[in-house]
Each structure stands twice: as C-alpha cells, then as structure tokens.
Amino acid sequence: MDQPPDPFEFLKSLWGPMGVPLAGVMAPTLVRDELDRRIAELKSVENWLNMNLNVLRMTIQGLEMQKAGLTAMQNAAGSASPGTSAPAGAEDSSKK
C-alpha cells in the first residue's frame, strides 16, 4: 500500500542536500546572497504551510456541514413519523 507523504519531507528536501542541520539554518550570516536565498526558501515553506492550513480548514468545514446535514435529516425523519422512536443520539443529548 502507498503511504501518505511525510509533511516534513519538503523541509528535509530543502536543507538536506546542503548538509546543514535545521538548527544551523538560523545561524547569522553576513552574506547578502545567502540571506536572500534563506528568505526565499522560508517564504516557499510559509506558502506550503498556508496551503495545507487552508486545506485543513476546508476539510473541517466540510465535516461540519456533513454533520449538520445528518442532524437535520435525523430531525426531519423523527418529526415526520411521530409513532417512531427518536433518532440515535437524541436521547443522550437531552440528558446532558
């Protein structure tokens, strides 16, 4: 089976070929080109993290909408036939 990609593999690929440990990336430097390169790399990491954060937010919103739809369908099914028992979980929520 194919395993999901490691989220930190991207970071490892950025700094791995240089042989620089992640802690060494934050070491101060006086070379302007090196600073520009580090800034560009960190901005690309920031963009990647923001993209993943947006995907996570959309996933959460989708699950919340699915939960609300399921609750609405259960409530509609419970109110449509008064002779039937309440939907699963309705009893537990009234006891709280």
N, C-alpha and C positions, 0 to 999 in steps of 0.2 A: 504494500500500500504506500501511496505517496504521502509523506508527512508534510504538514503546513510549514511554510518558510519561517526561519528564525528571524524575529523582528530586529535583532541586534546584528544580524549578518551584514546588513547595509553599512552599519558603523564600522564593523570589522574590516569590510572591504575598502572603506575609505582610508583607514590608517594602517591596515595590516601590511600592505606591500612596502611601506616606508620603514617598517620595523620599529615604529615609535609606539610605546605603550600609550594607552588612552590618557593616563595622568600626565605624560610628557607633552601632550598636545597643548596644555595650558601653560607651559613654561614660557616666560617672557622672551621676546626676541627683538632685535633692533633692525632687522632686515625688512624693508617695506614690502618687497615682493612676497616674502614669507607670510607677513601679516595679511596681505590681500588674499593669498591662497587660503589661509585659515578661515578668514571671514567668508569667502565664497563657499568653502566646504561646510561651515557651520550653518550658513543660510540654506544650503541644499538639505541638510539634516532637519532644520526647522520646518522647511516646506514639506518634507516627507512626514514628519510628526504631525503637522497640522492636517495633512490629508488623511492620515489614519485616525486622528481625533474626529474629523468630520464624518468619516465612515462609521465610527463607533456611535456617534450621536444619532446618525440616521438609523442605525440598527436598533438602538434603544427606542427611538420614536416609533419605528415600525412595530416593535413588540408591544409598546404601549397601546398603539392603535388596534392591534390584533386582540389584545386583552379587553379593550373597551368594546370592540365589536362582539366578542364572545360573550361578555357580560350582558350586552344589550339583547343578543339573541336568546340567552338563557332567561332573561327577564320577560321578554316577549312570549317565549314558549310557556313560561309559568303563568302569565296573566291571561293567555289565550284559552287555556283549559283549566278552569277553576277546580275541577274534580281531581286533578293530578297533584302529586306531591311537588314541593318546591325544588328548584334546581339544585344540583350538588353544590355544596358550599354555602348555600343561602342560610341554612340553619346555624352554621358555625359563626357567620358574621353577625347574626342577631344576638348571639350570646355574649359578645365582647363588651 
